[in-house]
Amino acid sequence: MQSAGLRAPGAVKATNQRRFGSSSYAAAPARTHSSSVSSSRRSTMQHQAAAAAADAPAAFADLTPAGHVQQLLGLAFPPVQPLIGSEDGSFAQETITTRLPAIMDTVLADLKAEGASSHPQQQALQQQLAAAAAGVRQMQAEMPVDGALQPLQVPSNLPAGHPLASIIPTTNAAVAAWAVHSKQRASWLQLPWLTVECYLYVRLASIIASQPLLVGSSYDPFFRQKSVALTKGMAAAGDIAAAAQQLLQQQQDAVAAAGCGATPQMGAHFSEEAKARFYQLLQYSLWGNKTDLSMLVDVAHMDSSAAAAAAAVGSGSSSSNIIVDETDELWDYLKAQAAAAAAAAGQGAAGSEGLQSALPRIDIILDNAGLELFTDLVLADYLVATGLAGTVVLHGKALPWFVSDTLSHDLHHIIEAVSSSSSSSDSSSEANAAALAAAGKRWAGHLEAGRWRYAADKFWTTPHPFWWMQELAPELHAELAGSSLLVFKGDLNYRKLANDCRWPPTTPFTTALGGFCPSGLLSLRTLKADVIAGLAPGEAEALDKLDARWQVNGKFGVLQFAQPGSQ
């Protein structure tokens, strides 16, 4: 699937039947977290920044196509408060004032390393690296003091077709629309956390793209970190590869014993044993989401988190930390789709076409590179190898995003690394190394044969919630509607699914989706932001007593499922 881009401004009417109303939010009670900035100091900072931010909506709107801001204001806004950095003690405030500046330190370190690895006589490159570093430092200094967000200019030197050409105006429009809608200044702590965090990565990309030698080389300021994280995760990857290979062999043996041949059959593919194997693969993908470099900041801490996640899945103990588990509903959905396809083909529920016809395509909207991407590819491999899918589409990002999000070169890098595994590497054993190498060769074959496809639509790297996809990226929405199952990985995708709001925890998941459900939808996410829906009454309170930071520390996960018409 080619990147369809974003719909031209003015294409949506100023009214929307799904609109939830005014900017008066009914906020759920806040769950506070530590912050390094006192409320008195923050008040002083806000007064200092107020004058600079007062005219921001107009300044941002001036850099967007005519009518784009009004287009956004006509869409559905949530009825509850989005997470916002001005809430003292909140995780959003901690992120914007502490974690994001620390992430910019890693970018500065990478720019320095890039300069050190280049030839001293490459003066033009050295100058452009220094200019990029200056832009990063300026942005970094704005965050703790609630500085005004700066309108973004499209770099004049962008290569033709570069995604920033449309992403930058889209981001400017999002900032302006939220400032108008919420009646707040366009500053780091006054607008929704999701909006400003996405703005940060678009601005970072524009800083880098303003330097011709950097944009020409497709420089990724996070690639070194992702490569180190992948190396540190290879031992855990070896354990997972060996276990997944065993699960795949067990499933294939069961199918062969049932006399099903190569085509899926209802009985062999939907036995309780088959369900248990599928659930194990889902858990690998779920707990792989613990390895998020935007949360760890220091890549040196990645290996222990990854190993713990892999060990927990292998022992089965991790299931106790899944606070919403709708695998049964997902499995019933898959069975119903297979039965319907078989009946439509006139073959009955156990027809030879089976699940192959019912699920011609499953889409995985990826999150992090490294060990999480590895677990996602293990799942994708199992899906096509067992006939649960004929095709898997892997959706990545068009820009370096939230530190460790998957880009095209990350996908190819991991397949090359896994394919070349040997017993002398960090894969811990000869058997594990063999399982890794075999997996890598299968994965390369899936891409070559078209069983796997990679796509990177620009909509994924905008601040927009998925509530707005049908209006703003109709081609992408239609493409997803053609899939049998959409697997949304990770915390950022969940935040965009739920519009990054502090919903009352018992709010139905389908309500938090705001009408977005183009096909069967599965969220696999470990919690790293205080947005959650779909909990049972009293469950949030019990979790508060168990672990005060359960919503943000990545120790708890959800397997949440929805399907069209379930709202």
N, C-alpha and C positions, 0 to 999 in steps of 0.2 A: 504494500500500500504506500503510495507516495504521500508526502505531507500535503494535506489539503489546504492548510493555512487557515486564516481567520476570515469570517464573513465581513464584507464591506460595511462601513458604517451606514446607518439609516435603513438597513434592511429589516429591522424589527420595529414594530409599532411601539408607540410610547406607553401602551397599556399591555398588561399581561395577565391572563386569567389565573396564573399561579402566584401572582404577587401577594405577599403576606401583609403588606401595609406600611405604616409609617416607621420612622426611626426611633420610636419610643419602645425600648426593649424591656422585656420582662426577664431580667437576668436571674439565673439560678444562683444559689449561694456560692461564693468564691471559695476555692481551695487554695490556701496560701502556701508559698514556698519562700525559702530564704532569698534575700537580695542584698547586693553589696552597696546599694545606694539608698540613703535615708530619705524619708518623705519630705523633710524640711529642705534638704539640699535639692531634691527633685523639684520642689515648688519654685525655688530660685532659678533653677535651670529653665523651667518652663516659661517663666516671665521673660528671661533673656531671649528665648527663641521665638516668642509670640509675634514680634514685629516682622521677623523674617518670614514666618510661615503664613501670615495673614492673607496674602494675595496668592498663595500657592495654587488653589484650584484653578484660577484663571490662567496662571502661568503654565500649568500642566495641560490644560485644555487647549491652549494655543498651539501646542506641539502634537495635537492629535487631529485626524481628519474631521471635517465638519460633521457635527451631529453625533459623534461617537460617544461623548459623555452622556448626552441625552438618551442615547440608545441604551446604555447601561442602566441609567436611572429608571427606565421603563421595565426592567427585568425584576425577577423575584428576589427580594431581600429577606433574610431570616427574621422570624418573630422574636428571637432571643438574642442576647448580647454576644457578638463575636469575641473571642479572646483578644485582649488588648494589653499593651505594655504599660499603660498608665495605672493599672491596678497594682497598688503597692503589695509587695510580697508574692506576686504571682509568678508562675513559671515563665509566662510570656515576658514579664519585666526582666527576670533573671537572664533569659535568653538574649534579649535585645541589648541589655547593658553590659553583660559579662561574656556570655558564650559566643555571640557573633563577633565582638571585637577580638576574642581569642582566636576564632577561626581566621580572621583577617591577618593575625600574626603568622599563621601557617602559610597564607598566601604570600606575605612579604618574604618569608623564609624561602619559599619556592622560587620567587623572582630572583632572590639573591643567589640561590643555587644555580638557576638558569644562567645567570651572568658569570658565575664562577666556572661553569662548564664550557663557556664559549671562549673563542680565541680573544686574547686581550686587544688585538688590533681591530676587532669588529666594533668600532666606535659607535656606529649607528645603532646596533643592537643594544649596546650598553646604555646608550642615551634613552632608548625607548623603554627598556626595562626600568630605568630610573624614573621616567615619566609615569609609567604604570604604577610603580610603587608609591609615588607621590599622590596619585589619585586614590589609591587604596587607603593611604594614611588619612587623607582628608575625610573620606567616608567613615573610617573607623573612629575618628575623633568626634563625629556628630552623634553617634549612638548613645553614649552614656549621658550626654547633656540634653537629650531630647531635641536635637537640632532639626531644622527644617529639611524635609526631603527636597532634593534638587531635581528639577525637571530634566529629563534625559534627552540628549540630542543624538540623532542617528549619525554615527561617524561618516564623514564624507568619503573615506577610503574603503568602505565596505565592498567586498567582492559581490558581483551580481548573484542574486539569489540567496544571500546570507540571511538566516532566519531573524537576525536582529532588526532588519529593515521593517518588519511588521511587528515584532515583539515589543520594541521600544515604544512606538505610539500606543500600542495596546496597554502597556504598563502605565504610561502617563495617564491614559483615560481611566484606568482602574483607580489610581490614586485620587484623581479629581472627583470621580463619582462617589467614592467612599467618603471623601472629605465633605462633599455637599450633602450626601445622604445622612451622615452621622452628625453633621454640624460641628465638626472638629477641625482643628488645624492639621495641615498635612505635615506631620512630623513623626519621628520614629516611635514615639510612645502614645500618640493620640489616635492613630488609625489602627485598624485591625492587624493583629500580629501576622496573620497569613499574608496580607497585602504587603506589609513592609519587609517581611522576610523574602518574599519573592522579588520585590523591588531590589533588594540588596544584590541578589544574584544576577539580575538583569543589568544593574548598574556595574557590577564587577565585570560582566562580559563586555559591556560597552567600553569600560576603561581599557581592557585588553585589546578590544577590536580597534580602538583609536590608534593603536601602534601598528603600522603596516607590516613590520616583520613578524609580529606576534600573531596577527590575524591571518597572515599568509601561511604560517606554519601550523594553524589550528591548535595553538598552544592551550593546554589544559592545566591550570594551576594546581589541580588536585591529582593529576595522574601519578606523580611519585608516591603520594600517600596511598592511593588505591593499589599500586603495585606492591608496596611494602605490606599492606594489609592482606593482599592475596597470598604473598609468600608466607606470612605468619599463619594464615588459615589453612595451608595445604595439608598439615597433619590431620586436622579435623575433617577436611575434605576427603582425605583418603579413607577415613573410617566410614564416612557417609557413603562414598562410592561403593565400598565393599558391601555394606548393608543393603544399599539400593539394588545392587546387582543380584543379590540373593533374593530380594523381594520380587524382582522382575522374573528371575528364573522360576521361582515358585508359581507365579501367576501363569507364565507360559506353560509350565508343566501341567497345571490344573486345566488349562484350556485344551491341551493336547489329550489329556486323559479323558476329558468329556467328549472327545471326538469332534471338536468344533472346527478344527482346521485353523486357517489364518483369519477367518472372518469372525467378528464378535457374535456371541450368542447370549441370550438373556440369562440362562442358568449359570454358565461358567463365569460370566463377567460380572454377575451381581449376587454372587454367593456371599455369605457372611465373612468367609475368609478373604474374598476379593475386596470387600469393604474395609476389612482391617488393614490390608496391605495399602490400599489407597489412602487411608487415614494416616498411616505412618509417613507416607510421602508428603501429605499435606503438612504434617508437623515439622518435617525437615524444612520445608519452605517457610512456614510460620516462624520458627525459632531462628532461622537464618537471619531474620529481620533484626535480631538483637545487635548485629554487627553494623552499626550505623556510625560512620566517621563524623558526621555532623553533631553527634551526641558525645562521642568519645573525645573529640578534639585532639588528644594525644594518641597517635596511632600505636604507640608502645603498649597501650592497654588493650588492644584489640584481641590479641591471641587468647587471653584467659577467658574473655567473654564468649568467643567463638567456640572454644573447646568445651566450656560449660554447657553451651547450647546444644552442641552435638552429643555430648554425654547424656544430657537430660532426655533428649529425644530417643537415644538408643536404649535407655533404661525404661522408658515409658513414664518416668516420674513427672515429665513436663506437663502432662495432660491435666494435672491438678491445678496448674496455673492458668488454664484456659477458662476465662470467666464467662464467656459466651461461646457455646459450641453447637453450631447448627449443621453439623455434618450429616445428621440423619435427614434433615430437610433437603440438603444438597443431593444426597444419594437417591432419595425418592424422586427428585427432579430428573436426575440422570436416567433412572429407570423408566420414568414416564415418557421421557423423550425417545428412548430407544423403542419402547413398546408402541408409541404412536407412529414412529417411522416404519416399523415392521408392519403394522396394520395398514398404513397407507400404501405400502408396497404390495399388499395382498398376501402377505406371508405369515400373518399371525404374530403373536407376541414373541415367539422364538425364531423368527425368520432369519435367514442367513445374512441379510444386510445389517440387522441389529444396530448396535451403537455407532458403527462406522457411518451409517447414513444419518442417524439422529444427531451426531456431534461432528459434523465435518470440520469444524474449526473451533478452537478455544483460544482466547486472547489473554495474555498475561501482561498487565500493565506493571512494568518492573519498578523496583525501587533501587536498592544499593548494588553497586558492583562488588567484587570480591566474594566472600563466602556466601552472602545471601544470593547473589546471582548464581553461584554454583548450585545452591539448593533449588533455585528456580529452574535451572536447566535439568537437574536430576528429575524434577517433577515433569517438565516438558518432555523429556526423553521417555519416561514411563507412560505418559499419555499416548504418544504415537506408537510406542513399541507394543502396547497392549491393545491398541485399537480404540481407546477411549476418545481419541481425536485423530482425524486424518491430517490436520494441519494445526500448528500452533503459531500464532503471531505474537512476537515479543516486542512490546512497545517501550522504547527508551526515550532519552532526552536529546534535544537538538543543541543544547548548550551545557557547559559545566554547571551543575545544579546541586545545591544542598550538599556540597563536598563530594559525596560518594555515589550520587545517582549514576545510573548506567548510560554510557554513550556507546556509539557503534564500535569505537576502538577498544572499549572495555570488553565487549562481547568477543571480539576476535582475539584479544589478548588472553582471555581466560581459556578459550578453546585451545589455543596454541600451548599455553602453559600446562594444561591438563593432559593434552595429547603427548607431550614430551616428558611426562613424569617417569621417574626411574626409582629403583630401590635405594639409590644413593641420595635422593632428595629428601625433603621434609615430610614425605608421605608416610613415614614410620615403619613400613613393612613392604616386603616384596609383593605380597598379595594385594595390599592396598594400592601400590604403585601400578600393578597390572590392571586393577579395576579402574583406576583413574585414566590410564592410557587408553583402555578399551572404550570408556565413556567418551573421551575426547574425540576419538576417531568416529564414533557413532554420531556425535553432535555435528562434526564437520560434514558428515554424510547427510544429516537432516537438512542442513543449510543448502548444500549443493543440490539436493533432490527437490527442494522446495517444500519439504515437510515442515520446516521452520522458516519463518520470514521475520525480518526486523523492520520496524517502522519507527519514525520519530516525528510525530506531528508537532507543530509549533504550539498548539494549544496547551500541551503539557508543561511548557515553560512560560506560562503567563500567571498572573495572580488570580485568575478567575476560578471560582468554585465550579464543580461539575454541574451544578444546578443550571448553569448558563450555557452549557455546551450545545444544546440543540439549536439555540438562537444564534450563537456566535461562531460555532464550528459545525455547521450542519452536515458537511461531508464526513467528518470524523464520527459524528453521532450516528449517521446512517451506516457507516462501516461497522461500528460496534454493534449496531442492531442486527447485523447479518451474522454475528457470531452466536454460537450456542451457549457459551459461558464466558463471562468476563471475570478474571481473577485480578483484583486490585491489591497490590502488595504494599505493605508498609504504612507508616504513620502519616506521611504527607498526603498520600492518596486518600487516606481515611479523613483527614482534616478537610480536604477538598470535597469529598463525598458529602460530609455533614456540614459544610459551610463554616467550619472551624468555630462552632458555637458551643457555649456552655449549656447544652441541653440538660434538662432534668434527666438524671441517669436512666429513669424508667421510660423515657420517650421511646416509642417503637423505632427501630432502626429504619423502617421504611418512611416514617415521618421525617427523620433527619435527612434522608436522601432528597427531600424536596421535590419529588416527582421524577428524579433521574433514575431510570432503570431500563436502559434500552434492550437488555437481554437478561438472562440469568446472571446474577451478580454475587460474587464471593469476595469478602474482605478478609485477608490474612494479615494481621497487624499485631505487633507488640506495642504496648502503650508507652508513648513518649511525649504526649501532650494531653492536657486536661480537657479533652473532649471525648465523650462516650455516650452511646445510646444503646437501648436494648437490654438493660440490666433488669433483673427481677427486683420487686420491692424489697428493700432492706439490704440488698447485696452491696451497694455502694457504702453504706454505713458499716457493714461488717468488714469490708476491705479497708476502710479508714482505720479501724481498730487494729487490723492485722499489719498494715504497712502504710504509713502516712503519705508516702510518695508512690503509691501503687499506680497512679495515672501517668507518671512521667519517667520511671526508672527502667522501663523495658523488661521488667520481670513477669509481667502479666500479658496475656494475649487473647485475641478473639478470632473465632471462625464464624463470621456472620454472613448469612445468605438472604438474598431477596430475589424476587422474580417479577416480571411485568404483571401488573394487575393486583399486586399484593398490598398496594398502598391503602 
